[in-house]
């Protein structure tokens, strides 16, 4: 689960996919109804930073849905995309470090 957008505005909910060639965000179906766009970038064209997310609860039951990680994606043109994630996964964590 991922949210796309800066922490202080309306974020778009969806799923962030990582392939061997690109990083791809697909909004959930309700977000697509409101015409939120997909987003993608080739992996060679980005730098990534990982930081603490917007919510890291200490209650185990809630941890699976908490946005515990902030992924900052810096594109070749200097533009920035913010993602808040429940889980990183090994491959994404390796690429960001």
Secondary structure, DSSP 4 states (H G I P E B T S, - for coil): -EEES-TTSPPEEEEEEE-SSEEEEEE-HHHHHTTPPPEEEEGGGEEEEEEE-S---S-HHHHTTS--EEEEEEETTS-EEEEEES---HHHHHHH-
